[in-house]
Amino acid sequence: MHNCIVMTTKDLAQEPFDIYMQGYEVLEKVASQSSSSGRVMVPRDWVGKKVRIIRMEL
């Protein structure tokens, strides 16, 4: 049996947790400032594709 964590966009986990995903490429970057939000640039061929962003630090 798998433990499942369901979080909304406003929830913040108190401790890091493991995430299992399947995909085709992985990038690790630092988000940069962009007006009143953050930005992570991805390769042009990713435009229009489904991506996921995971925060690694508090």
N, CA and C atoms as an extended XYZ file, in Angstrom:
174
Properties=species:S:1:pos:R:3:atomname:S:1:resname:S:1:resid:I:1 pbc="F F F"
N         0.845       -1.176        0.000 N   MET     1
C         0.000        0.000        0.000 CA  MET     1
C         0.890        1.237        0.000 C   MET     1
N         0.526        2.250       -0.792 N   HIS     2
C         1.279        3.491       -0.876 CA  HIS     2
C         0.620        4.553       -0.022 C   HIS     2
N         1.437        5.301        0.697 N   ASN     3
C         0.914        6.467        1.402 CA  ASN     3
C         0.784        7.591        0.401 C   ASN     3
N        -0.326        8.263        0.393 N   CYS     4
C        -0.589        9.317       -0.573 CA  CYS     4
C        -0.747       10.637        0.164 C   CYS     4
N        -0.030       11.662       -0.270 N   ILE     5
C        -0.163       12.993        0.298 CA  ILE     5
C        -0.889       13.850       -0.719 C   ILE     5
N        -2.021       14.382       -0.339 N   VAL     6
C        -2.789       15.268       -1.215 CA  VAL     6
C        -2.669       16.672       -0.661 C   VAL     6
N        -2.158       17.577       -1.477 N   MET     7
C        -1.965       18.948       -1.025 CA  MET     7
C        -2.586       19.906       -2.027 C   MET     7
N        -3.144       20.988       -1.534 N   THR     8
C        -3.614       22.043       -2.424 CA  THR     8
C        -2.452       22.975       -2.702 C   THR     8
N        -2.647       23.948       -3.568 N   THR     9
C        -1.563       24.861       -3.924 CA  THR     9
C        -1.143       25.744       -2.757 C   THR     9
N        -1.936       25.863       -1.712 N   LYS    10
C        -1.607       26.706       -0.566 CA  LYS    10
C        -1.000       25.938        0.591 C   LYS    10
N        -1.009       24.590        0.557 N   ASP    11
C        -0.449       23.794        1.637 CA  ASP    11
C         1.078       23.798        1.571 C   ASP    11
N         1.712       23.691        2.742 N   LEU    12
C         3.160       23.583        2.821 CA  LEU    12
C         3.483       22.433        3.752 C   LEU    12
N         4.202       21.441        3.247 N   ALA    13
C         4.567       20.289        4.073 CA  ALA    13
C         5.528       20.748        5.162 C   ALA    13
N         5.399       20.189        6.348 N   GLN    14
C         6.278       20.523        7.467 CA  GLN    14
C         7.626       19.813        7.355 C   GLN    14
N         7.646       18.688        6.699 N   GLU    15
C         8.858       17.906        6.489 CA  GLU    15
C         8.936       17.518        5.010 C   GLU    15
N        10.143       17.353        4.464 N   PRO    16
C        10.256       16.878        3.080 CA  PRO    16
C         9.600       15.507        2.935 C   PRO    16
N         9.073       15.217        1.767 N   PHE    17
C         8.469       13.919        1.507 CA  PHE    17
C         8.915       13.421        0.146 C   PHE    17
N         8.874       12.113       -0.049 N   ASP    18
C         9.294       11.503       -1.309 CA  ASP    18
C         8.211       11.675       -2.357 C   ASP    18
N         8.639       11.918       -3.587 N   ILE    19
C         7.727       12.070       -4.717 CA  ILE    19
C         8.209       11.129       -5.825 C   ILE    19
N         7.307       10.327       -6.367 N   TYR    20
C         7.625        9.444       -7.482 CA  TYR    20
C         6.970       10.007       -8.734 C   TYR    20
N         7.750       10.187       -9.795 N   MET    21
C         7.222       10.693      -11.064 CA  MET    21
C         7.903        9.959      -12.209 C   MET    21
N         7.237        9.937      -13.342 N   GLN    22
C         7.845        9.446      -14.569 CA  GLN    22
C         7.945       10.623      -15.525 C   GLN    22
N         9.024       10.698      -16.262 N   GLY    23
C         9.187       11.800      -17.195 CA  GLY    23
C        10.281       11.492      -18.206 C   GLY    23
N        10.655       12.503      -18.955 N   TYR    24
C        11.606       12.348      -20.047 CA  TYR    24
C        12.906       13.108      -19.840 C   TYR    24
N        12.869       14.192      -19.077 N   GLU    25
C        14.057       15.001      -18.816 CA  GLU    25
C        13.942       15.615      -17.439 C   GLU    25
N        15.083       15.904      -16.840 N   VAL    26
C        15.110       16.571      -15.547 CA  VAL    26
C        16.069       17.753      -15.627 C   VAL    26
N        15.642       18.888      -15.131 N   LEU    27
C        16.498       20.057      -14.979 CA  LEU    27
C        16.474       20.447      -13.510 C   LEU    27
N        17.595       20.930      -12.999 N   GLU    28
C        17.603       21.500      -11.655 CA  GLU    28
C        18.111       22.924      -11.782 C   GLU    28
N        17.265       23.870      -11.385 N   LYS    29
C        17.586       25.284      -11.527 CA  LYS    29
C        17.172       26.028      -10.275 C   LYS    29
N        17.611       27.277      -10.172 N   VAL    30
C        17.194       28.168       -9.097 CA  VAL    30
C        16.223       29.172       -9.706 C   VAL    30
N        15.076       29.346       -9.062 N   ALA    31
C        14.080       30.304       -9.555 CA  ALA    31
C        14.638       31.715       -9.442 C   ALA    31
N        14.389       32.538      -10.453 N   SER    32
C        14.845       33.925      -10.427 CA  SER    32
C        13.660       34.854      -10.194 C   SER    32
N        13.963       36.066       -9.753 N   GLN    33
C        12.932       37.076       -9.503 CA  GLN    33
C        12.320       37.529      -10.831 C   GLN    33
N        11.015       37.689      -10.841 N   SER    34
C        10.313       38.184      -12.020 CA  SER    34
C         9.117       39.006      -11.542 C   SER    34
N         9.294       40.307      -11.440 N   SER    35
C         8.245       41.205      -10.950 CA  SER    35
C         7.853       40.778       -9.541 C   SER    35
N         6.601       40.367       -9.322 N   SER    36
C         6.159       39.973       -7.985 CA  SER    36
C         6.060       38.456       -7.837 C   SER    36
N         6.735       37.711       -8.712 N   SER    37
C         6.710       36.245       -8.630 CA  SER    37
C         8.097       35.710       -8.964 C   SER    37
N         8.198       34.390       -9.095 N   GLY    38
C         9.451       33.762       -9.483 CA  GLY    38
C         9.327       33.169      -10.874 C   GLY    38
N        10.468       32.866      -11.460 N   ARG    39
C        10.471       32.324      -12.825 CA  ARG    39
C        11.534       31.242      -12.946 C   ARG    39
N        11.197       30.170      -13.634 N   VAL    40
C        12.151       29.122      -13.981 CA  VAL    40
C        12.089       28.963      -15.494 C   VAL    40
N        13.196       29.228      -16.145 N   MET    41
C        13.249       29.122      -17.598 CA  MET    41
C        13.486       27.665      -17.990 C   MET    41
N        12.791       27.212      -19.031 N   VAL    42
C        12.940       25.856      -19.554 CA  VAL    42
C        13.291       25.928      -21.034 C   VAL    42
N        13.804       24.859      -21.602 N   PRO    43
C        14.147       24.870      -23.024 CA  PRO    43
C        12.924       25.172      -23.908 C   PRO    43
N        13.180       25.787      -25.027 N   ARG    44
C        12.117       26.183      -25.955 CA  ARG    44
C        11.254       25.009      -26.403 C   ARG    44
N        11.864       23.827      -26.571 N   ASP    45
C        11.067       22.683      -27.033 CA  ASP    45
C        10.139       22.141      -25.945 C   ASP    45
N        10.197       22.680      -24.736 N   TRP    46
C         9.266       22.328      -23.664 CA  TRP    46
C         8.000       23.173      -23.719 C   TRP    46
N         7.992       24.250      -24.485 N   VAL    47
C         6.825       25.140      -24.556 CA  VAL    47
C         5.611       24.352      -25.027 C   VAL    47
N         4.507       24.476      -24.287 N   GLY    48
C         3.279       23.767      -24.609 CA  GLY    48
C         3.216       22.359      -24.040 C   GLY    48
N         4.282       21.926      -23.365 N   LYS    49
C         4.322       20.594      -22.770 CA  LYS    49
C         3.982       20.680      -21.287 C   LYS    49
N         3.500       19.588      -20.718 N   LYS    50
C         3.192       19.522      -19.294 CA  LYS    50
C         4.496       19.371      -18.502 C   LYS    50
N         4.718       20.252      -17.529 N   VAL    51
C         5.905       20.200      -16.680 CA  VAL    51
C         5.473       20.294      -15.222 C   VAL    51
N         6.360       19.918      -14.305 N   ARG    52
C         6.106       20.033      -12.867 CA  ARG    52
C         7.287       20.736      -12.227 C   ARG    52
N         6.991       21.589      -11.283 N   ILE    53
C         8.019       22.293      -10.533 CA  ILE    53
C         7.919       21.833       -9.084 C   ILE    53
N         9.033       21.421       -8.491 N   ILE    54
C         9.064       20.954       -7.102 CA  ILE    54
C        10.038       21.824       -6.334 C   ILE    54
N         9.579       22.435       -5.250 N   ARG    55
C        10.481       23.235       -4.419 CA  ARG    55
C        11.309       22.300       -3.562 C   ARG    55
N        12.621       22.473       -3.601 N   MET    56
C        13.546       21.584       -2.909 CA  MET    56
C        14.009       22.138       -1.561 C   MET    56
N        13.835       23.434       -1.293 N   GLU    57
C        14.295       24.075       -0.062 CA  GLU    57
C        13.178       24.939        0.513 C   GLU    57
N        13.215       25.147        1.827 N   LEU    58
C        12.289       26.092        2.459 CA  LEU    58
C        12.865       27.479        2.389 C   LEU    58
